[in-house]
Amino acid sequence: MFILDGKPLSPDVAFTATDADGQLIQFPANWLRLSTPEQRAAIGITEQADPPSWDQRWAWGYDADGHLIWKDHTQLVEQWVAQTRTTAGTLLAPTDWMVIRQADNGTEMPLDWKLWRELVRIKAGEKVAAIAATTTTEELAAYITGADYPVWPADPSQPVPAPPVDDTISFEGGVTSGQIVS
């Protein structure tokens, strides 16, 4: 972060500064990016490290010693359990009509949809259990932002991914993949 006369300067915004003779000088928007540290120092611009950032879902900020001030774990567990259940309900809602139709007139719900709905409920239960098993906000944050939490079963209407295409070319003397051999 660049500072001039106690005020921060934005890297891509034009600014004015007073030179040693007291004359006002205008600087173009790209000057900070193109100038050297010596040129910036000559007009009184200092550089400070940017303040550390943090994920505001989990922490309030940093204390004076530079340690994160974590938010209340119990409240966050309640919040993420509720969010997980809401997500599961949102996933299931578009197929609720199949359940109702089956109850109303006996038209059987397709088995693949029944299995998928059960998988969503199982996955939601696993996620809720994993959230409840955390003991600190740091553990909870690691789980929620990790690779497992955002993954839900794909519904039966989703196309099955095609297997990878084999792009190897056979020729007399060996096999290559995208290489030109002379």
C-alpha positions as CSV (number, residue, x, y, z in Angstrom):
1,M,0.0,0.0,0.0
2,F,1.4,3.4,-1.0
3,I,1.0,6.3,1.5
4,L,1.4,10.0,0.7
5,D,0.9,12.6,3.5
6,G,-0.7,9.9,5.7
7,K,-3.3,9.0,3.1
8,P,-3.4,5.8,1.0
9,L,-2.9,6.1,-2.8
10,S,-4.6,3.7,-5.2
11,P,-2.2,2.2,-7.8
12,D,-4.4,3.1,-10.9
13,V,-5.7,6.5,-9.9
14,A,-4.1,9.8,-10.8
15,F,-2.9,11.9,-7.9
16,T,-1.2,15.2,-7.1
17,A,1.7,15.8,-4.8
18,T,3.8,18.8,-3.8
19,D,7.5,18.8,-4.8
20,A,10.4,20.2,-2.7
21,D,9.7,23.7,-4.0
22,G,6.1,23.6,-3.0
23,Q,4.7,23.3,-6.5
24,L,1.7,21.0,-7.1
25,I,2.5,18.2,-9.6
26,Q,-0.1,15.9,-11.2
27,F,0.8,12.3,-11.7
28,P,-0.9,10.0,-14.2
29,A,-2.9,6.9,-13.1
30,N,-0.1,4.4,-14.1
31,W,2.7,6.4,-12.4
32,L,2.8,4.3,-9.2
33,R,3.1,1.1,-11.2
34,L,5.8,2.4,-13.4
35,S,7.9,4.3,-10.9
36,T,10.9,3.0,-9.0
37,P,11.0,3.0,-5.1
38,E,13.5,5.9,-5.4
39,Q,11.2,8.0,-7.5
40,R,8.3,7.4,-5.1
41,A,10.5,8.2,-2.0
42,A,11.7,11.5,-3.7
43,I,8.1,12.9,-3.5
44,G,7.4,11.5,0.0
45,I,5.6,8.3,-0.9
46,T,6.1,5.5,1.6
47,E,5.1,1.8,1.2
48,Q,3.4,-0.2,3.9
49,A,2.5,-3.9,3.8
50,D,-1.1,-4.5,3.1
51,P,-3.0,-5.5,6.2
52,P,-3.6,-9.3,6.4
53,S,-6.8,-10.6,5.1
54,W,-9.1,-13.2,6.7
55,D,-12.2,-15.1,5.8
56,Q,-15.0,-13.1,7.5
57,R,-17.2,-16.2,7.8
58,W,-14.9,-17.6,10.4
59,A,-13.0,-14.8,12.2
60,W,-13.5,-11.2,13.3
61,G,-10.1,-10.1,12.3
62,Y,-6.6,-10.1,13.9
63,D,-5.7,-9.1,17.5
64,A,-2.7,-6.9,18.3
65,D,-0.4,-9.9,18.3
66,G,-1.5,-10.9,14.8
67,H,-3.6,-13.9,15.8
68,L,-7.0,-14.5,14.3
69,I,-10.0,-13.7,16.5
70,W,-12.2,-16.7,15.7
71,K,-16.0,-16.4,15.8
72,D,-18.1,-18.5,18.2
73,H,-17.9,-22.2,17.2
74,T,-21.3,-23.2,18.7
75,Q,-23.2,-20.5,16.7
76,L,-21.3,-21.4,13.5
77,V,-22.2,-25.1,13.9
78,E,-25.8,-24.2,14.3
79,Q,-25.6,-22.0,11.2
80,W,-23.9,-24.6,9.0
81,V,-26.1,-27.4,10.1
82,A,-29.1,-25.3,9.1
83,Q,-27.5,-24.3,5.8
84,T,-26.7,-28.0,5.1
85,R,-30.3,-29.0,5.7
86,T,-31.6,-26.1,3.6
87,T,-29.3,-27.2,0.7
88,A,-30.5,-30.8,1.0
89,G,-34.1,-29.6,1.0
90,T,-33.5,-27.4,-2.0
91,L,-32.0,-30.3,-3.9
92,L,-35.0,-32.5,-3.1
93,A,-37.8,-30.0,-3.6
94,P,-38.0,-30.3,-7.4
95,T,-38.8,-34.0,-7.1
96,D,-41.2,-33.8,-4.2
97,W,-44.1,-33.9,-6.8
98,M,-43.0,-37.5,-7.6
99,V,-43.5,-38.5,-4.0
100,I,-46.9,-36.8,-3.8
101,R,-48.0,-38.4,-7.1
102,Q,-47.1,-41.8,-5.7
103,A,-49.1,-41.2,-2.6
104,D,-52.0,-39.7,-4.5
105,N,-52.5,-42.2,-7.3
106,G,-50.0,-44.9,-6.9
107,T,-47.8,-43.9,-9.9
108,E,-44.5,-45.4,-8.8
109,M,-41.5,-43.0,-8.5
110,P,-38.6,-44.2,-10.7
111,L,-36.1,-46.2,-8.7
112,D,-33.2,-44.1,-9.7
113,W,-34.9,-41.0,-8.3
114,K,-35.8,-42.8,-5.1
115,L,-32.1,-43.9,-4.7
116,W,-30.9,-40.4,-5.4
117,R,-33.2,-38.8,-2.9
118,E,-32.0,-41.3,-0.3
119,L,-28.4,-40.5,-1.2
120,V,-29.0,-36.8,-0.7
121,R,-30.5,-37.5,2.7
122,I,-27.6,-39.7,3.7
123,K,-25.0,-37.2,2.4
124,A,-26.8,-34.4,4.4
125,G,-26.6,-36.6,7.5
126,E,-22.9,-37.2,7.0
127,K,-22.3,-33.5,6.5
128,V,-24.3,-32.6,9.7
129,A,-22.4,-35.2,11.7
130,A,-19.0,-34.0,10.4
131,I,-20.0,-30.4,11.3
132,A,-21.1,-31.4,14.8
133,A,-17.9,-33.4,15.3
134,T,-15.7,-30.3,14.9
135,T,-14.5,-28.8,18.2
136,T,-13.1,-25.5,17.0
137,T,-14.0,-22.8,14.5
138,E,-10.7,-23.5,12.7
139,E,-11.7,-27.2,12.3
140,L,-15.2,-26.2,11.1
141,A,-13.7,-23.8,8.6
142,A,-11.3,-26.4,7.3
143,Y,-14.2,-28.9,6.7
144,I,-16.6,-26.4,5.1
145,T,-13.9,-25.0,2.8
146,G,-12.4,-28.4,2.0
147,A,-13.1,-30.6,-1.0
148,D,-15.8,-32.9,0.6
149,Y,-18.4,-30.4,1.9
150,P,-19.6,-28.9,-1.3
151,V,-20.0,-32.3,-3.1
152,W,-23.6,-33.6,-3.4
153,P,-24.8,-36.7,-5.4
154,A,-25.6,-35.9,-9.0
155,D,-29.3,-36.4,-9.8
156,P,-30.3,-39.1,-12.4
157,S,-31.1,-36.5,-15.1
158,Q,-27.4,-35.4,-15.2
159,P,-25.5,-36.9,-18.2
160,V,-23.0,-39.5,-17.4
161,P,-19.5,-38.2,-18.2
162,A,-18.0,-39.7,-21.3
163,P,-14.8,-41.7,-20.7
164,P,-11.6,-39.9,-21.7
165,V,-10.7,-40.1,-25.4
166,D,-7.5,-42.1,-26.2
167,D,-5.5,-39.7,-28.5
168,T,-2.5,-41.9,-28.9
169,I,-1.4,-42.6,-32.4
170,S,0.3,-45.9,-33.2
171,F,3.0,-46.0,-35.8
172,E,5.7,-48.4,-36.8
173,G,8.4,-48.2,-34.1
174,G,6.2,-47.0,-31.1
175,V,3.3,-45.0,-29.8
176,T,3.1,-41.2,-29.3
177,S,0.5,-38.9,-27.9
178,G,0.4,-35.6,-29.8
179,Q,4.1,-35.7,-30.7
180,I,5.5,-35.4,-34.2
181,V,8.3,-37.8,-34.8
182,S,10.6,-37.5,-37.7
